[in-house]
Every structure is written in structure tokens, then in C-alpha cells.
Amino acid sequence: ARMLNQTFDRLEASFEQIRRFTSDASHELKTPLSLIRLHAEKLIADEAVAPPHREALQDLLEEVDALNHVIEDLLFLSRADAHAIALELKTQDPQPFLQAFAQDAVALAEHHGMRFELEHRRSGMAAFEPKWMRQVLLNLLINAIRVSPAGGLIRLRSVLDEGSWCLNMEDQGPGLSEEERNRMFERFVRLGAPGVEKLPGTGLGLAICRSIVGLHGGRIEACPVAQGSGLDVEIRIPTPA
């Protein structure tokens, strides 16, 4: 038993070192990236710089922005791992929140030639922070848009069940294997069904979703849709007693 405890202690220490390295490295990268952006912006404003070089500098700025986004995601995950994020949970009726999200979701889906539907059943209260739950739903929606065919339907189902608020985001994409579904919420995992290119991005969006849902005391998982092809991502958050 003592050897087993020592092994667990060493593993925990290793995980803590990884978390600390991720956080420290992310902080250290922010300053040089800010300097790169500053110098690139100055060069773009210089009339002596030839147009082709300005285009290259603009591409550089876009890459800097992408790296900054990755750093912010890593910092968030590090803070979540360290339980350093305090959510301001508010007990509220989720329907107004869902309706506001649906307005933006419809516009985003239509922009990509798709449809979005919201179905909310049963009245009641749930404890959540709208800002973070919106981020979760937006990440799931963007993933659903990326894999769904033109004209496809993305559906968000919400129900206040006994003891939990259940949310299901369903797409009409090719779906994922059981092994891929088990890995999809891990960091830096980018998946693609056979014959389909892997999704663009850093592979951190779904890991962030899992962290946010976990901070709400809930869980997130994926399964095949009940009918046809596609993926059903389910979130369950406990409701106040």
C-alpha cells in the first residue's frame, strides 16, 4: 500500500510540474509575441515598405493572433486545473439565455448555408454562468457547422430533468468512432472521419468545454445521434435542489 501511495504521489507531482510548465511557458510567450506584433505594425505603417512585404507582415500578424489565442486557451486550462477559476453561478431560468444564444446561432448557421433549431422543454431553474456556458455552446456549434453538409440541420435540445439540466447539440456530419468519441475532449486532439479532413484549429476547444462544464459540476460526453449519421454531444449540469 505504501509503494502504491508513493507511486500516486510521484504521478501527482509530475502532473503538477506539467501544469506549472504550461502556465509559466504561456506567460513567458506573451511578451515576445506582443513585441513581434508591435514591430510588425510599425513596419506596415512605414510607407517605404513595399506592398508585397506589407502583405507578408499582415500574414505574420494573423499568425501572432492565432498564437495568442492558443496561449489564452492554455492559460485558461491551467487555471481550471489549479481550481483557480471561480464561477459566479446564478440560479436562473435558462430559457432567456437559450433564446439569446439561438438568435446568434441561427445567423451563424445561415451564414454557412445551414439551419439551426432550438428545442427547450420543461420550465425550471438551473445554476450556471451565462458567459461560460455560451462559450461551451458556441464551441460545439462551430464544430457542428464544420462537419455538417450544406443545408444540414444543427439542433440544440434542452430539457430540465429531475436533478439536472440536459443539453444536446446534434449535427448531421459523418460522426465519430467510439475510440474517437472517447478522445475528443482531450487537449490537442483534432479528429476527422474517414474521407474527411481533420477539423482546423488547435484541438483545445473541446478540452475547454469539458473544463467549463466540470467547473459547473457537470459532465460532457458524445454519442451517435439516434437516427441517421451525426454526433450528439450531451451536457448534464446538476440543478439546485
C-alpha positions in Angstrom: 0.0 0.0 0.0 2.9 2.4 0.8 4.5 1.7 -2.6 1.2 2.4 -4.3 0.8 5.7 -2.4 4.3 6.7 -3.3 3.6 6.0 -7.0 0.4 8.1 -6.9 2.4 10.9 -5.2 5.0 10.8 -7.9 2.4 10.9 -10.6 0.6 13.8 -9.0 3.9 15.7 -8.7 4.6 15.0 -12.4 1.2 16.3 -13.4 1.7 19.4 -11.2 5.1 20.0 -13.0 3.3 19.8 -16.3 0.6 22.2 -15.3 3.1 24.6 -13.9 5.3 24.4 -17.1 2.2 25.0 -19.3 1.2 28.1 -17.3 4.8 29.5 -17.0 5.6 28.9 -20.7 2.3 30.6 -21.7 3.0 33.6 -19.6 6.6 33.9 -21.0 5.5 33.7 -24.6 3.0 36.6 -24.3 5.7 39.3 -24.0 7.8 38.4 -27.1 4.6 37.9 -29.2 3.5 41.4 -28.1 6.9 42.8 -29.3 6.6 41.0 -32.6 3.1 42.5 -33.1 4.4 46.0 -32.2 7.3 45.9 -34.7 5.2 44.4 -37.5 2.5 47.1 -37.1 5.2 49.8 -37.2 6.6 48.3 -40.4 3.2 48.1 -42.0 2.7 51.8 -41.3 6.0 52.6 -43.0 5.3 53.9 -46.5 8.8 52.8 -47.6 7.8 49.1 -47.2 6.8 47.5 -50.5 3.2 46.2 -50.8 4.3 42.5 -51.1 6.2 42.9 -47.8 3.2 44.5 -46.2 1.1 41.5 -47.1 3.7 39.2 -45.6 3.7 41.3 -42.4 -0.1 41.1 -42.3 0.1 37.4 -42.5 2.6 37.5 -39.7 0.1 39.5 -37.6 -2.6 36.9 -38.2 -0.2 34.1 -37.0 0.6 36.1 -33.9 -3.1 36.5 -33.2 -3.6 32.7 -33.6 -0.7 32.0 -31.2 -2.1 34.5 -28.7 -5.4 32.6 -28.9 -3.6 29.3 -28.2 -1.8 30.9 -25.2 -5.0 32.2 -23.7 -6.6 28.8 -24.1 -3.7 27.1 -22.4 -3.7 29.7 -19.5 -7.4 29.0 -19.0 -6.9 25.3 -18.9 -4.0 25.7 -16.4 -6.2 27.9 -14.2 -9.0 25.4 -14.4 -6.7 22.5 -13.5 -5.5 24.5 -10.5 -9.1 25.3 -9.5 -8.2 29.0 -9.8 -11.3 30.0 -11.7 -14.3 31.0 -9.5 -17.5 30.9 -11.4 -20.3 33.2 -10.4 -23.1 30.7 -10.6 -26.6 32.2 -10.7 -29.7 30.2 -10.3 -32.0 31.3 -13.2 -34.4 30.2 -15.8 -32.2 29.1 -18.7 -34.8 29.8 -21.4 -33.9 33.6 -21.9 -30.2 32.6 -22.2 -31.0 29.9 -24.7 -33.2 32.2 -26.8 -30.5 34.8 -26.9 -27.9 32.2 -28.0 -30.3 30.8 -30.6 -30.6 34.1 -32.3 -26.8 34.2 -32.9 -26.7 30.5 -33.7 -29.3 30.9 -36.4 -27.4 33.8 -38.0 -24.1 31.8 -37.9 -25.6 28.7 -39.3 -27.4 30.5 -42.1 -24.1 32.3 -43.0 -22.7 28.8 -43.7 -25.7 27.6 -45.6 -27.2 25.5 -42.7 -30.1 25.6 -40.3 -30.3 25.8 -36.6 -33.2 24.8 -34.3 -33.6 25.1 -30.6 -36.0 22.9 -28.5 -36.4 23.7 -24.8 -38.7 21.6 -22.7 -40.0 22.0 -19.1 -39.7 25.1 -17.0 -37.4 25.3 -14.0 -34.2 26.7 -12.7 -30.5 25.9 -13.3 -27.3 27.3 -11.7 -24.8 28.5 -14.3 -22.7 31.4 -15.5 -24.1 32.5 -18.9 -20.7 33.8 -20.2 -19.0 30.5 -19.9 -22.0 28.3 -20.9 -22.3 30.5 -24.1 -18.6 29.7 -24.8 -19.3 26.0 -24.5 -22.3 26.1 -26.8 -20.5 28.3 -29.3 -17.6 25.9 -29.5 -19.9 23.0 -30.0 -21.9 24.9 -32.7 -18.8 25.8 -34.6 -17.6 22.2 -34.6 -21.1 21.1 -35.8 -21.0 23.6 -38.6 -17.6 22.4 -39.7 -18.7 18.8 -40.1 -22.3 19.1 -41.3 -23.2 19.1 -45.0 -24.6 22.2 -46.9 -28.2 22.6 -46.0 -27.7 20.5 -42.9 -29.7 20.9 -39.7 -28.0 21.5 -36.3 -30.3 21.1 -33.4 -29.9 22.1 -29.7 -32.2 20.3 -27.4 -32.6 21.4 -23.8 -34.6 19.8 -21.0 -34.8 20.4 -17.3 -34.9 16.9 -16.0 -35.0 15.5 -12.5 -31.9 16.9 -10.8 -30.1 18.1 -13.9 -30.2 20.4 -16.9 -29.5 18.4 -20.0 -28.3 20.0 -23.3 -27.7 18.1 -26.5 -26.1 19.6 -29.6 -26.7 17.3 -32.6 -25.2 17.6 -36.1 -25.6 15.8 -39.4 -21.9 15.1 -40.0 -20.3 11.7 -40.6 -20.0 11.0 -36.9 -17.0 9.5 -35.0 -16.0 6.1 -33.9 -16.3 5.1 -30.2 -12.5 5.4 -29.8 -12.6 8.9 -31.3 -15.5 9.9 -29.1 -13.6 8.8 -26.0 -10.6 11.0 -27.1 -12.4 14.1 -28.5 -12.3 16.1 -25.3 -8.6 15.7 -24.7 -6.2 18.5 -25.4 -4.7 19.0 -28.9 -6.9 16.2 -30.3 -8.2 17.1 -33.8 -10.4 14.4 -35.4 -11.8 13.7 -38.8 -14.0 10.9 -40.0 -12.7 8.6 -42.9 -12.5 10.6 -46.1 -13.0 13.9 -44.2 -10.1 16.3 -43.4 -9.3 16.9 -39.8 -11.0 19.9 -38.3 -9.0 23.1 -38.4 -8.0 24.7 -35.1 -5.7 23.9 -32.2 -7.6 21.0 -30.7 -8.2 22.9 -27.4 -11.8 24.0 -27.9 -13.5 20.8 -26.7 -11.0 20.4 -23.8 -12.1 23.9 -22.7 -15.7 22.8 -23.0 -15.0 19.9 -20.7 -13.3 22.2 -18.2 -16.1 24.7 -18.1 -18.7 22.0 -17.7 -16.7 20.5 -15.0 -16.5 23.8 -13.2 -20.3 23.8 -13.2 -20.2 20.4 -11.5 -21.4 18.7 -14.7 -20.2 16.3 -17.4 -19.9 16.2 -21.1 -19.8 13.3 -23.5 -20.6 12.3 -27.1 -22.6 9.5 -28.7 -24.0 8.8 -32.2 -27.3 10.5 -33.0 -30.4 8.3 -32.5 -31.3 8.4 -36.2 -29.1 8.8 -39.3 -25.5 9.9 -39.2 -24.0 12.6 -36.9 -22.8 13.3 -33.4 -24.8 14.1 -30.3 -22.8 16.0 -27.7 -24.6 15.9 -24.3 -24.0 18.2 -21.3 -25.5 17.5 -17.9 -25.4 20.1 -15.2 -26.9 19.5 -11.7 -29.8 21.7 -10.9 -30.4 23.3 -7.4 -32.4 21.0 -5.0 
